């Protein structure tokens, strides 16, 4: 009987974080959902120092 509780506790340890993430995503509590999109927006806006660095980085 004790081995069943050990097995259930091991399964719970692995499933609870996944379930917590699914619930956060379902209710919109996931704060980093669009972080990649914001980084891509900033990446496309290059300033003068970025252009100079890219120009000087080519050695051929």
PyMOL Python script that loads the backbone (N, CA, C, O; Angstrom):
from pymol import cmd

cmd.read_pdbstr("""\
ATOM      1  N   UNK A   1       0.825  -1.203   0.000  1.00  0.00           N
ATOM      2  CA  UNK A   1       0.000   0.000   0.000  1.00  0.00           C
ATOM      3  C   UNK A   1       0.867   1.264   0.000  1.00  0.00           C
ATOM      4  O   UNK A   1       0.495   2.280  -0.587  1.00  0.00           O
ATOM      5  N   UNK A   2       2.001   1.191   0.651  1.00  0.00           N
ATOM      6  CA  UNK A   2       2.881   2.362   0.698  1.00  0.00           C
ATOM      7  C   UNK A   2       3.498   2.640  -0.662  1.00  0.00           C
ATOM      8  O   UNK A   2       3.772   3.793  -0.994  1.00  0.00           O
ATOM      9  N   UNK A   3       3.720   1.592  -1.456  1.00  0.00           N
ATOM     10  CA  UNK A   3       4.325   1.805  -2.772  1.00  0.00           C
ATOM     11  C   UNK A   3       3.386   2.559  -3.704  1.00  0.00           C
ATOM     12  O   UNK A   3       3.839   3.277  -4.595  1.00  0.00           O
ATOM     13  N   UNK A   4       2.085   2.402  -3.505  1.00  0.00           N
ATOM     14  CA  UNK A   4       1.122   3.145  -4.320  1.00  0.00           C
ATOM     15  C   UNK A   4       1.212   4.632  -4.009  1.00  0.00           C
ATOM     16  O   UNK A   4       1.162   5.460  -4.918  1.00  0.00           O
ATOM     17  N   UNK A   5       1.345   4.978  -2.729  1.00  0.00           N
ATOM     18  CA  UNK A   5       1.464   6.389  -2.348  1.00  0.00           C
ATOM     19  C   UNK A   5       2.767   6.992  -2.861  1.00  0.00           C
ATOM     20  O   UNK A   5       2.806   8.159  -3.251  1.00  0.00           O
ATOM     21  N   UNK A   6       3.825   6.200  -2.859  1.00  0.00           N
ATOM     22  CA  UNK A   6       5.098   6.694  -3.394  1.00  0.00           C
ATOM     23  C   UNK A   6       4.967   6.953  -4.891  1.00  0.00           C
ATOM     24  O   UNK A   6       5.431   7.978  -5.392  1.00  0.00           O
ATOM     25  N   UNK A   7       4.341   6.033  -5.596  1.00  0.00           N
ATOM     26  CA  UNK A   7       4.136   6.213  -7.030  1.00  0.00           C
ATOM     27  C   UNK A   7       3.249   7.420  -7.321  1.00  0.00           C
ATOM     28  O   UNK A   7       3.544   8.195  -8.230  1.00  0.00           O
ATOM     29  N   UNK A   8       2.174   7.590  -6.567  1.00  0.00           N
ATOM     30  CA  UNK A   8       1.296   8.742  -6.767  1.00  0.00           C
ATOM     31  C   UNK A   8       2.000  10.056  -6.442  1.00  0.00           C
ATOM     32  O   UNK A   8       1.768  11.059  -7.118  1.00  0.00           O
ATOM     33  N   UNK A   9       2.837  10.071  -5.442  1.00  0.00           N
ATOM     34  CA  UNK A   9       3.551  11.304  -5.106  1.00  0.00           C
ATOM     35  C   UNK A   9       4.580  11.645  -6.175  1.00  0.00           C
ATOM     36  O   UNK A   9       4.781  12.820  -6.479  1.00  0.00           O
ATOM     37  N   UNK A  10       5.236  10.640  -6.751  1.00  0.00           N
ATOM     38  CA  UNK A  10       6.186  10.912  -7.836  1.00  0.00           C
ATOM     39  C   UNK A  10       5.456  11.458  -9.056  1.00  0.00           C
ATOM     40  O   UNK A  10       5.933  12.395  -9.697  1.00  0.00           O
ATOM     41  N   UNK A  11       4.316  10.887  -9.379  1.00  0.00           N
ATOM     42  CA  UNK A  11       3.518  11.383 -10.511  1.00  0.00           C
ATOM     43  C   UNK A  11       3.050  12.807 -10.236  1.00  0.00           C
ATOM     44  O   UNK A  11       3.054  13.641 -11.142  1.00  0.00           O
ATOM     45  N   UNK A  12       2.649  13.097  -9.012  1.00  0.00           N
ATOM     46  CA  UNK A  12       2.184  14.449  -8.658  1.00  0.00           C
ATOM     47  C   UNK A  12       3.320  15.467  -8.756  1.00  0.00           C
ATOM     48  O   UNK A  12       3.102  16.604  -9.174  1.00  0.00           O
ATOM     49  N   UNK A  13       4.524  15.062  -8.372  1.00  0.00           N
ATOM     50  CA  UNK A  13       5.660  15.982  -8.453  1.00  0.00           C
ATOM     51  C   UNK A  13       5.916  16.417  -9.886  1.00  0.00           C
ATOM     52  O   UNK A  13       6.287  17.564 -10.135  1.00  0.00           O
ATOM     53  N   UNK A  14       5.717  15.501 -10.830  1.00  0.00           N
ATOM     54  CA  UNK A  14       5.965  15.837 -12.230  1.00  0.00           C
ATOM     55  C   UNK A  14       4.774  16.514 -12.904  1.00  0.00           C
ATOM     56  O   UNK A  14       4.966  17.304 -13.829  1.00  0.00           O
ATOM     57  N   UNK A  15       3.568  16.228 -12.469  1.00  0.00           N
ATOM     58  CA  UNK A  15       2.406  16.785 -13.170  1.00  0.00           C
ATOM     59  C   UNK A  15       1.941  18.129 -12.626  1.00  0.00           C
ATOM     60  O   UNK A  15       1.347  18.910 -13.369  1.00  0.00           O
ATOM     61  N   UNK A  16       2.188  18.421 -11.372  1.00  0.00           N
ATOM     62  CA  UNK A  16       1.700  19.686 -10.814  1.00  0.00           C
ATOM     63  C   UNK A  16       2.323  20.916 -11.470  1.00  0.00           C
ATOM     64  O   UNK A  16       1.584  21.861 -11.745  1.00  0.00           O
ATOM     65  N   UNK A  17       3.629  20.973 -11.742  1.00  0.00           N
ATOM     66  CA  UNK A  17       4.152  22.164 -12.446  1.00  0.00           C
ATOM     67  C   UNK A  17       3.586  22.325 -13.857  1.00  0.00           C
ATOM     68  O   UNK A  17       3.357  23.445 -14.313  1.00  0.00           O
ATOM     69  N   UNK A  18       3.365  21.219 -14.536  1.00  0.00           N
ATOM     70  CA  UNK A  18       2.783  21.295 -15.878  1.00  0.00           C
ATOM     71  C   UNK A  18       1.346  21.798 -15.799  1.00  0.00           C
ATOM     72  O   UNK A  18       0.937  22.649 -16.589  1.00  0.00           O
ATOM     73  N   UNK A  19       0.593  21.279 -14.858  1.00  0.00           N
ATOM     74  CA  UNK A  19      -0.790  21.715 -14.674  1.00  0.00           C
ATOM     75  C   UNK A  19      -0.853  23.185 -14.265  1.00  0.00           C
ATOM     76  O   UNK A  19      -1.738  23.918 -14.707  1.00  0.00           O
ATOM     77  N   UNK A  20       0.081  23.612 -13.426  1.00  0.00           N
ATOM     78  CA  UNK A  20       0.141  25.012 -13.012  1.00  0.00           C
ATOM     79  C   UNK A  20       0.407  25.916 -14.221  1.00  0.00           C
ATOM     80  O   UNK A  20      -0.204  26.979 -14.339  1.00  0.00           O
ATOM     81  N   UNK A  21       1.300  25.511 -15.111  1.00  0.00           N
ATOM     82  CA  UNK A  21       1.575  26.296 -16.311  1.00  0.00           C
ATOM     83  C   UNK A  21       0.391  26.352 -17.251  1.00  0.00           C
ATOM     84  O   UNK A  21       0.128  27.393 -17.853  1.00  0.00           O
ATOM     85  N   UNK A  22      -0.327  25.251 -17.387  1.00  0.00           N
ATOM     86  CA  UNK A  22      -1.515  25.226 -18.246  1.00  0.00           C
ATOM     87  C   UNK A  22      -2.591  26.151 -17.692  1.00  0.00           C
ATOM     88  O   UNK A  22      -3.238  26.872 -18.451  1.00  0.00           O
ATOM     89  N   UNK A  23      -2.786  26.135 -16.387  1.00  0.00           N
ATOM     90  CA  UNK A  23      -3.802  27.000 -15.764  1.00  0.00           C
ATOM     91  C   UNK A  23      -3.413  28.468 -15.919  1.00  0.00           C
ATOM     92  O   UNK A  23      -4.266  29.301 -16.225  1.00  0.00           O
ATOM     93  N   UNK A  24      -2.136  28.798 -15.711  1.00  0.00           N
ATOM     94  CA  UNK A  24      -1.696  30.186 -15.878  1.00  0.00           C
ATOM     95  C   UNK A  24      -1.895  30.661 -17.311  1.00  0.00           C
ATOM     96  O   UNK A  24      -2.313  31.796 -17.540  1.00  0.00           O
ATOM     97  N   UNK A  25      -1.599  29.802 -18.265  1.00  0.00           N
ATOM     98  CA  UNK A  25      -1.771  30.183 -19.664  1.00  0.00           C
ATOM     99  C   UNK A  25      -3.245  30.334 -20.022  1.00  0.00           C
ATOM    100  O   UNK A  25      -3.610  31.222 -20.792  1.00  0.00           O
ATOM    101  N   UNK A  26      -4.088  29.477 -19.469  1.00  0.00           N
ATOM    102  CA  UNK A  26      -5.524  29.536 -19.759  1.00  0.00           C
ATOM    103  C   UNK A  26      -6.149  30.822 -19.242  1.00  0.00           C
ATOM    104  O   UNK A  26      -6.964  31.431 -19.934  1.00  0.00           O
ATOM    105  N   UNK A  27      -5.783  31.246 -18.038  1.00  0.00           N
ATOM    106  CA  UNK A  27      -6.362  32.458 -17.452  1.00  0.00           C
ATOM    107  C   UNK A  27      -5.622  33.733 -17.847  1.00  0.00           C
ATOM    108  O   UNK A  27      -6.027  34.823 -17.445  1.00  0.00           O
ATOM    109  N   UNK A  28      -4.548  33.620 -18.624  1.00  0.00           N
ATOM    110  CA  UNK A  28      -3.832  34.806 -19.073  1.00  0.00           C
ATOM    111  C   UNK A  28      -2.853  35.349 -18.064  1.00  0.00           C
ATOM    112  O   UNK A  28      -2.485  36.522 -18.139  1.00  0.00           O
ATOM    113  N   UNK A  29      -2.420  34.539 -17.126  1.00  0.00           N
ATOM    114  CA  UNK A  29      -1.464  34.998 -16.114  1.00  0.00           C
ATOM    115  C   UNK A  29      -0.031  34.809 -16.552  1.00  0.00           C
ATOM    116  O   UNK A  29       0.887  35.007 -15.756  1.00  0.00           O
ATOM    117  N   UNK A  30       0.183  34.429 -17.800  1.00  0.00           N
ATOM    118  CA  UNK A  30       1.522  34.211 -18.320  1.00  0.00           C
ATOM    119  C   UNK A  30       2.067  35.551 -18.794  1.00  0.00           C
ATOM    120  O   UNK A  30       1.621  36.079 -19.812  1.00  0.00           O
ATOM    121  N   UNK A  31       3.028  36.102 -18.062  1.00  0.00           N
ATOM    122  CA  UNK A  31       3.516  37.444 -18.356  1.00  0.00           C
ATOM    123  C   UNK A  31       4.484  37.481 -19.529  1.00  0.00           C
ATOM    124  O   UNK A  31       4.586  38.515 -20.189  1.00  0.00           O
ATOM    125  N   UNK A  32       5.188  36.417 -19.812  1.00  0.00           N
ATOM    126  CA  UNK A  32       6.216  36.428 -20.850  1.00  0.00           C
ATOM    127  C   UNK A  32       5.729  35.839 -22.163  1.00  0.00           C
ATOM    128  O   UNK A  32       6.531  35.306 -22.929  1.00  0.00           O
ATOM    129  N   UNK A  33       4.470  35.920 -22.433  1.00  0.00           N
ATOM    130  CA  UNK A  33       3.918  35.283 -23.620  1.00  0.00           C
ATOM    131  C   UNK A  33       4.398  35.953 -24.902  1.00  0.00           C
ATOM    132  O   UNK A  33       4.687  35.262 -25.879  1.00  0.00           O
ATOM    133  N   UNK A  34       4.489  37.270 -24.922  1.00  0.00           N
ATOM    134  CA  UNK A  34       4.858  37.995 -26.126  1.00  0.00           C
ATOM    135  C   UNK A  34       6.248  38.607 -26.017  1.00  0.00           C
ATOM    136  O   UNK A  34       6.554  39.583 -26.701  1.00  0.00           O
ATOM    137  N   UNK A  35       7.080  38.043 -25.169  1.00  0.00           N
ATOM    138  CA  UNK A  35       8.427  38.601 -24.987  1.00  0.00           C
ATOM    139  C   UNK A  35       9.238  38.496 -26.266  1.00  0.00           C
ATOM    140  O   UNK A  35       9.978  39.421 -26.601  1.00  0.00           O
ATOM    141  N   UNK A  36       9.117  37.392 -26.985  1.00  0.00           N
ATOM    142  CA  UNK A  36       9.855  37.217 -28.228  1.00  0.00           C
ATOM    143  C   UNK A  36       9.435  38.208 -29.288  1.00  0.00           C
ATOM    144  O   UNK A  36      10.272  38.685 -30.053  1.00  0.00           O
ATOM    145  N   UNK A  37       8.152  38.529 -29.348  1.00  0.00           N
ATOM    146  CA  UNK A  37       7.674  39.507 -30.315  1.00  0.00           C
ATOM    147  C   UNK A  37       8.228  40.888 -30.021  1.00  0.00           C
ATOM    148  O   UNK A  37       8.597  41.621 -30.939  1.00  0.00           O
ATOM    149  N   UNK A  38       8.290  41.248 -28.743  1.00  0.00           N
ATOM    150  CA  UNK A  38       8.830  42.552 -28.382  1.00  0.00           C
ATOM    151  C   UNK A  38      10.316  42.626 -28.706  1.00  0.00           C
ATOM    152  O   UNK A  38      10.806  43.668 -29.139  1.00  0.00           O
ATOM    153  N   UNK A  39      11.031  41.532 -28.501  1.00  0.00           N
ATOM    154  CA  UNK A  39      12.457  41.532 -28.823  1.00  0.00           C
ATOM    155  C   UNK A  39      12.668  41.642 -30.328  1.00  0.00           C
ATOM    156  O   UNK A  39      13.616  42.290 -30.771  1.00  0.00           O
ATOM    157  N   UNK A  40      11.801  41.019 -31.117  1.00  0.00           N
ATOM    158  CA  UNK A  40      11.928  41.134 -32.568  1.00  0.00           C
ATOM    159  C   UNK A  40      11.631  42.547 -33.035  1.00  0.00           C
ATOM    160  O   UNK A  40      12.252  43.018 -33.988  1.00  0.00           O
ATOM    161  N   UNK A  41      10.694  43.239 -32.386  1.00  0.00           N
ATOM    162  CA  UNK A  41      10.401  44.622 -32.752  1.00  0.00           C
ATOM    163  C   UNK A  41      11.603  45.512 -32.469  1.00  0.00           C
ATOM    164  O   UNK A  41      11.949  46.381 -33.270  1.00  0.00           O
ATOM    165  N   UNK A  42      12.236  45.286 -31.322  1.00  0.00           N
ATOM    166  CA  UNK A  42      13.401  46.101 -30.976  1.00  0.00           C
ATOM    167  C   UNK A  42      14.595  45.749 -31.844  1.00  0.00           C
ATOM    168  O   UNK A  42      15.432  46.605 -32.128  1.00  0.00           O
ATOM    169  N   UNK A  43      14.678  44.496 -32.266  1.00  0.00           N
ATOM    170  CA  UNK A  43      15.807  44.062 -33.077  1.00  0.00           C
ATOM    171  C   UNK A  43      15.771  44.704 -34.452  1.00  0.00           C
ATOM    172  O   UNK A  43      16.820  45.000 -35.024  1.00  0.00           O
ATOM    173  N   UNK A  44      14.590  44.921 -34.986  1.00  0.00           N
ATOM    174  CA  UNK A  44      14.468  45.496 -36.314  1.00  0.00           C
ATOM    175  C   UNK A  44      14.758  46.991 -36.338  1.00  0.00           C
ATOM    176  O   UNK A  44      15.042  47.544 -37.400  1.00  0.00           O
ATOM    177  N   UNK A  45      14.692  47.644 -35.202  1.00  0.00           N
ATOM    178  CA  UNK A  45      15.001  49.068 -35.111  1.00  0.00           C
ATOM    179  C   UNK A  45      16.474  49.216 -34.731  1.00  0.00           C
ATOM    180  O   UNK A  45      16.832  49.128 -33.556  1.00  0.00           O
ATOM    181  N   UNK A  46      17.313  49.437 -35.721  1.00  0.00           N
ATOM    182  CA  UNK A  46      18.750  49.542 -35.464  1.00  0.00           C
ATOM    183  C   UNK A  46      19.132  51.005 -35.320  1.00  0.00           C
ATOM    184  O   UNK A  46      18.637  51.867 -36.046  1.00  0.00           O
ATOM    185  N   UNK A  47      20.019  51.270 -34.375  1.00  0.00           N
ATOM    186  CA  UNK A  47      20.496  52.636 -34.210  1.00  0.00           C
ATOM    187  C   UNK A  47      21.856  52.778 -34.891  1.00  0.00           C
ATOM    188  O   UNK A  47      22.342  51.835 -35.516  1.00  0.00           O
ATOM    189  N   UNK A  48      22.451  53.924 -34.772  1.00  0.00           N
ATOM    190  CA  UNK A  48      23.687  54.226 -35.492  1.00  0.00           C
ATOM    191  C   UNK A  48      24.829  53.339 -35.022  1.00  0.00           C
ATOM    192  O   UNK A  48      25.628  52.885 -35.841  1.00  0.00           O
ATOM    193  N   UNK A  49      24.924  53.084 -33.743  1.00  0.00           N
ATOM    194  CA  UNK A  49      26.034  52.264 -33.248  1.00  0.00           C
ATOM    195  C   UNK A  49      25.934  50.828 -33.740  1.00  0.00           C
ATOM    196  O   UNK A  49      26.954  50.192 -34.006  1.00  0.00           O
ATOM    197  N   UNK A  50      24.721  50.311 -33.864  1.00  0.00           N
ATOM    198  CA  UNK A  50      24.566  48.965 -34.413  1.00  0.00           C
ATOM    199  C   UNK A  50      25.027  48.906 -35.862  1.00  0.00           C
ATOM    200  O   UNK A  50      25.684  47.947 -36.267  1.00  0.00           O
ATOM    201  N   UNK A  51      24.685  49.928 -36.648  1.00  0.00           N
ATOM    202  CA  UNK A  51      25.084  49.940 -38.049  1.00  0.00           C
ATOM    203  C   UNK A  51      26.601  50.052 -38.200  1.00  0.00           C
ATOM    204  O   UNK A  51      27.193  49.411 -39.069  1.00  0.00           O
ATOM    205  N   UNK A  52      27.223  50.866 -37.352  1.00  0.00           N
ATOM    206  CA  UNK A  52      28.684  51.004 -37.404  1.00  0.00           C
ATOM    207  C   UNK A  52      29.346  49.705 -36.984  1.00  0.00           C
ATOM    208  O   UNK A  52      30.338  49.292 -37.586  1.00  0.00           O
ATOM    209  N   UNK A  53      28.822  49.068 -35.979  1.00  0.00           N
ATOM    210  CA  UNK A  53      29.387  47.797 -35.519  1.00  0.00           C
ATOM    211  C   UNK A  53      29.275  46.728 -36.601  1.00  0.00           C
ATOM    212  O   UNK A  53      30.224  45.977 -36.828  1.00  0.00           O
ATOM    213  N   UNK A  54      28.125  46.651 -37.269  1.00  0.00           N
ATOM    214  CA  UNK A  54      27.963  45.664 -38.328  1.00  0.00           C
ATOM    215  C   UNK A  54      28.875  45.972 -39.516  1.00  0.00           C
ATOM    216  O   UNK A  54      29.393  45.060 -40.159  1.00  0.00           O
ATOM    217  N   UNK A  55      29.066  47.254 -39.800  1.00  0.00           N
ATOM    218  CA  UNK A  55      29.931  47.615 -40.902  1.00  0.00           C
ATOM    219  C   UNK A  55      31.384  47.246 -40.606  1.00  0.00           C
ATOM    220  O   UNK A  55      32.102  46.792 -41.496  1.00  0.00           O
ATOM    221  N   UNK A  56      31.819  47.438 -39.362  1.00  0.00           N
ATOM    222  CA  UNK A  56      33.207  47.166 -38.998  1.00  0.00           C
ATOM    223  C   UNK A  56      33.436  45.700 -38.655  1.00  0.00           C
ATOM    224  O   UNK A  56      34.589  45.284 -38.544  1.00  0.00           O
ATOM    225  N   UNK A  57      32.414  44.924 -38.488  1.00  0.00           N
ATOM    226  CA  UNK A  57      32.609  43.527 -38.107  1.00  0.00           C
ATOM    227  C   UNK A  57      33.013  42.640 -39.271  1.00  0.00           C
ATOM    228  O   UNK A  57      33.547  41.551 -39.059  1.00  0.00           O
ATOM    229  N   UNK A  58      32.769  43.083 -40.488  1.00  0.00           N
ATOM    230  CA  UNK A  58      33.183  42.303 -41.653  1.00  0.00           C
ATOM    231  C   UNK A  58      34.676  42.551 -41.894  1.00  0.00           C
ATOM    232  O   UNK A  58      35.117  43.696 -41.993  1.00  0.00           O
ATOM    233  N   UNK A  59      35.435  41.476 -41.985  1.00  0.00           N
ATOM    234  CA  UNK A  59      36.889  41.618 -42.117  1.00  0.00           C
ATOM    235  C   UNK A  59      37.386  41.369 -43.535  1.00  0.00           C
ATOM    236  O   UNK A  59      38.594  41.413 -43.768  1.00  0.00           O
ATOM    237  N   UNK A  60      36.515  41.116 -44.472  1.00  0.00           N
ATOM    238  CA  UNK A  60      36.959  40.879 -45.836  1.00  0.00           C
ATOM    239  C   UNK A  60      36.747  42.071 -46.618  1.00  0.00           C
ATOM    240  O   UNK A  60      37.055  42.092 -47.809  1.00  0.00           O
TER     241      UNK A  60
END
""", "prot")
cmd.dss("prot")
cmd.show_as("cartoon", "prot")
cmd.util.cbc("prot")
cmd.orient("prot")
